[in-house]
Amino acid sequence: MDLVKAIIIAIIEGLTEYLPISSTAHMGFTASLMGLEETEFLKMFQVSIQFGAILAVVVAYWKKFFDFSNLQFYYKLAFAVMPALVLGFFLDDAIEAVLGNQIAISTVLVLGGVVLLFADSWFKNPVIHNEKDLTIKKAVTIGFWQCLAMMPGTSRSAASIIGGMAQGLSRKAAAEFSFFLAVPTMLAVTVYSIFVKTWGKETAMPMKGYEMIMESQEHILVFVVGNIVAFIVALIAIKSFISLLNKYGFRPWGWYRIFVGVALLIYFYCFQ
């Protein structure tokens, strides 16, 4: 994978990570459309550049993340991330097996779009408008909702935001808590993919993520630049998404998912 293609994938990651349209699906589709071979390094890269997106949330909400007087905030995130950590560990191989199935991911993209068309009408009367009013119990429940995104194409953002609204949060409060919850979730996934997970177990040369990164100067450059680009683009996307969500709700994102999902189903079914 050359640097230009890596930058394109990083832009897609930054744009879509915090939008309810599935970053995993969009990165997979982009790589496929660019003709990239589905190597172990490519799969690891698509996971590890989430680190840049994580930093974007921390920077955008730095007052919240570094307010050590508000210990409840950290407790909520710690408890809310536990379902994803446990289920993600046990379902890792199953999740990886689906990542290359573009037909399945496109189908999930469409189905998720249908759900988004009705999300606004389902949750009309929010009672929680600030993260401080969110209980740990409700935070954990949102954490379980987030686990729906383990099926590639679902969207972690969509699952956790809708889960938040189901717990009585306003759209803005649900979106912001989804951003906050992304930090420990994606940090754990990134650390696991780089330092713990062995990639290519069925190949002649299984390797850890960091071993693949350090394998060549090109891989190091791709990894570093990819994370920088994902950070910059995600920072812009985060700021824009809140205002767009408040103004237009979920319906535009639902129609987008359906249109893109159907187009990709046609493409992958007919031409791949």
MOJO-V981395 format. One record per pair of residues at least 12 apart in sequence whose ideal C-beta (glycine too) atoms are under 7 Angstrom apart, sorted by the first residue. I is the first residue (numbers start at 0). J is the second residue. D is the distance in Angstrom with one decimal. If there is no record, write none. Layout:
i=I j=J d=D
i=I j=J d=D
//
This chain:
i=0 j=35 d=5.9
i=0 j=41 d=5.9
i=0 j=221 d=6.3
i=2 j=220 d=6.3
i=2 j=221 d=6.1
i=2 j=224 d=6.4
i=4 j=33 d=5.5
i=4 j=35 d=6.3
i=5 j=44 d=7.0
i=5 j=221 d=4.3
i=5 j=224 d=6.6
i=5 j=225 d=5.0
i=6 j=224 d=6.4
i=6 j=228 d=5.4
i=7 j=29 d=6.4
i=8 j=26 d=5.5
i=8 j=29 d=5.8
i=8 j=30 d=6.3
i=8 j=45 d=6.7
i=9 j=48 d=5.4
i=9 j=225 d=4.2
i=9 j=228 d=3.9
i=9 j=229 d=4.5
i=10 j=228 d=6.0
i=10 j=232 d=5.3
i=11 j=25 d=5.0
i=11 j=26 d=5.4
i=11 j=29 d=5.1
i=12 j=26 d=5.8
i=12 j=48 d=5.2
i=12 j=49 d=6.9
i=12 j=52 d=6.3
i=12 j=229 d=4.7
i=13 j=52 d=6.1
i=13 j=228 d=6.6
i=13 j=229 d=4.4
i=13 j=231 d=6.8
i=13 j=232 d=2.7
i=13 j=233 d=4.0
i=13 j=236 d=6.1
i=14 j=232 d=5.6
i=14 j=236 d=5.3
i=16 j=49 d=6.7
i=16 j=52 d=4.4
i=16 j=233 d=5.7
i=17 j=156 d=5.3
i=17 j=178 d=6.1
i=17 j=181 d=7.0
i=17 j=233 d=6.5
i=17 j=236 d=5.8
i=17 j=237 d=5.4
i=17 j=240 d=5.9
i=18 j=156 d=6.1
i=18 j=236 d=6.6
i=18 j=240 d=5.9
i=18 j=252 d=6.8
i=19 j=115 d=6.2
i=19 j=154 d=5.0
i=19 j=156 d=5.0
i=19 j=157 d=3.4
i=19 j=160 d=6.3
i=19 j=249 d=6.7
i=19 j=252 d=5.0
i=20 j=154 d=5.9
i=20 j=252 d=5.9
i=20 j=255 d=6.3
i=20 j=256 d=5.6
i=21 j=108 d=6.2
i=21 j=152 d=5.2
i=21 j=153 d=6.4
i=21 j=154 d=4.0
i=23 j=151 d=4.7
i=23 j=152 d=7.0
i=24 j=104 d=4.9
i=24 j=108 d=5.4
i=24 j=151 d=6.2
i=24 j=152 d=4.4
i=26 j=45 d=4.8
i=27 j=98 d=6.5
i=27 j=101 d=6.5
i=27 j=104 d=6.3
i=28 j=101 d=6.8
i=28 j=263 d=5.8
i=31 j=101 d=6.1
i=37 j=99 d=5.6
i=39 j=198 d=4.1
i=39 j=199 d=4.3
i=39 j=211 d=6.7
i=40 j=211 d=4.9
i=40 j=218 d=6.6
i=42 j=98 d=6.5
i=42 j=198 d=7.0
i=43 j=192 d=5.7
i=43 j=198 d=5.6
i=43 j=208 d=4.8
i=43 j=211 d=5.9
i=44 j=221 d=6.7
i=44 j=222 d=6.8
i=44 j=225 d=6.4
i=46 j=188 d=6.2
i=46 j=189 d=6.7
i=46 j=192 d=4.3
i=47 j=189 d=5.5
i=47 j=192 d=5.5
i=47 j=193 d=5.6
i=47 j=208 d=6.3
i=47 j=222 d=6.7
i=48 j=225 d=4.4
i=48 j=226 d=5.3
i=48 j=229 d=4.6
i=49 j=185 d=4.4
i=49 j=188 d=6.5
i=49 j=189 d=5.4
i=50 j=189 d=4.7
i=50 j=226 d=5.3
i=51 j=226 d=3.7
i=51 j=227 d=6.4
i=51 j=229 d=3.3
i=51 j=230 d=3.7
i=51 j=233 d=6.6
i=52 j=185 d=6.7
i=52 j=229 d=5.2
i=52 j=230 d=6.9
i=52 j=233 d=4.2
i=53 j=181 d=6.9
i=53 j=182 d=5.4
i=53 j=185 d=5.1
i=53 j=186 d=5.6
i=54 j=230 d=5.1
i=55 j=230 d=5.1
i=55 j=233 d=3.7
i=55 j=234 d=4.2
i=55 j=237 d=6.0
i=56 j=178 d=5.0
i=56 j=181 d=6.0
i=56 j=182 d=5.4
i=56 j=237 d=6.5
i=57 j=182 d=6.4
i=58 j=234 d=6.4
i=59 j=234 d=6.1
i=59 j=237 d=5.1
i=59 j=238 d=6.7
i=60 j=178 d=6.9
i=72 j=130 d=6.9
i=74 j=135 d=6.2
i=75 j=133 d=6.4
i=75 j=135 d=5.6
i=75 j=138 d=4.1
i=76 j=179 d=6.1
i=76 j=180 d=6.2
i=76 j=183 d=5.4
i=78 j=135 d=5.3
i=78 j=138 d=5.9
i=78 j=139 d=5.0
i=79 j=138 d=4.2
i=79 j=139 d=5.7
i=79 j=141 d=5.8
i=79 j=142 d=3.7
i=79 j=180 d=5.4
i=80 j=142 d=6.1
i=80 j=180 d=6.5
i=80 j=183 d=4.3
i=80 j=184 d=5.3
i=80 j=187 d=7.0
i=81 j=142 d=6.5
i=82 j=142 d=4.5
i=82 j=143 d=4.8
i=82 j=146 d=5.2
i=83 j=142 d=6.3
i=83 j=145 d=5.5
i=83 j=146 d=5.5
i=83 j=184 d=5.3
i=84 j=187 d=5.7
i=86 j=146 d=5.2
i=86 j=149 d=6.5
i=87 j=149 d=6.5
i=87 j=188 d=7.0
i=90 j=149 d=5.8
i=94 j=149 d=5.6
i=94 j=151 d=7.0
i=97 j=150 d=6.9
i=97 j=151 d=5.3
i=98 j=151 d=5.6
i=101 j=263 d=6.9
i=101 j=267 d=4.6
i=102 j=264 d=6.7
i=102 j=267 d=5.6
i=102 j=268 d=6.6
i=104 j=151 d=5.0
i=104 j=152 d=3.9
i=105 j=260 d=5.0
i=105 j=263 d=4.3
i=105 j=264 d=4.6
i=105 j=267 d=6.4
i=106 j=264 d=6.8
i=107 j=150 d=5.9
i=107 j=152 d=3.3
i=107 j=153 d=5.7
i=108 j=152 d=4.7
i=108 j=256 d=5.2
i=108 j=259 d=6.5
i=108 j=260 d=3.6
i=109 j=256 d=6.7
i=109 j=257 d=5.4
i=109 j=260 d=3.6
i=109 j=261 d=6.1
i=111 j=152 d=6.9
i=111 j=153 d=5.7
i=111 j=154 d=6.2
i=111 j=157 d=6.0
i=111 j=256 d=5.7
i=112 j=253 d=4.6
i=112 j=254 d=6.9
i=112 j=256 d=3.0
i=112 j=257 d=3.8
i=112 j=260 d=6.2
i=113 j=253 d=6.9
i=113 j=257 d=6.7
i=115 j=157 d=6.6
i=115 j=249 d=4.3
i=115 j=250 d=7.0
i=115 j=252 d=5.3
i=115 j=253 d=3.2
i=115 j=256 d=6.5
i=116 j=250 d=5.8
i=116 j=253 d=4.0
i=118 j=161 d=5.6
i=118 j=164 d=7.0
i=118 j=249 d=4.4
i=119 j=248 d=4.3
i=119 j=249 d=5.4
i=119 j=250 d=6.6
i=122 j=164 d=4.0
i=122 j=165 d=6.6
i=125 j=164 d=6.9
i=125 j=167 d=5.8
i=125 j=168 d=5.9
i=125 j=169 d=3.9
i=126 j=167 d=4.4
i=127 j=167 d=4.9
i=127 j=168 d=4.7
i=127 j=169 d=6.8
i=127 j=172 d=5.9
i=128 j=169 d=4.9
i=128 j=172 d=5.4
i=129 j=172 d=6.1
i=130 j=172 d=6.3
i=130 j=175 d=6.5
i=130 j=176 d=5.5
i=133 j=168 d=6.9
i=133 j=176 d=6.6
i=137 j=166 d=4.3
i=140 j=162 d=6.8
i=140 j=166 d=5.8
i=141 j=159 d=5.7
i=141 j=162 d=4.4
i=141 j=163 d=5.2
i=141 j=166 d=6.1
i=141 j=176 d=6.7
i=141 j=180 d=6.9
i=142 j=180 d=7.0
i=144 j=158 d=5.3
i=144 j=159 d=5.9
i=144 j=161 d=6.8
i=144 j=162 d=2.5
i=145 j=158 d=5.4
i=145 j=159 d=4.3
i=145 j=162 d=6.5
i=145 j=180 d=6.5
i=145 j=184 d=6.8
i=155 j=181 d=6.8
i=156 j=177 d=5.5
i=159 j=177 d=4.1
i=159 j=180 d=5.8
i=160 j=173 d=4.7
i=160 j=174 d=5.4
i=160 j=177 d=4.7
i=163 j=176 d=5.4
i=163 j=177 d=6.4
i=170 j=244 d=5.4
i=170 j=245 d=6.4
i=171 j=241 d=6.2
i=171 j=245 d=5.9
i=174 j=240 d=6.8
i=174 j=241 d=5.9
i=174 j=244 d=5.6
i=178 j=237 d=6.4
i=192 j=208 d=5.1
i=193 j=208 d=3.8
i=193 j=209 d=5.2
i=194 j=207 d=6.6
i=194 j=208 d=6.7
i=194 j=209 d=6.0
i=196 j=208 d=6.4
i=198 j=211 d=6.7
//
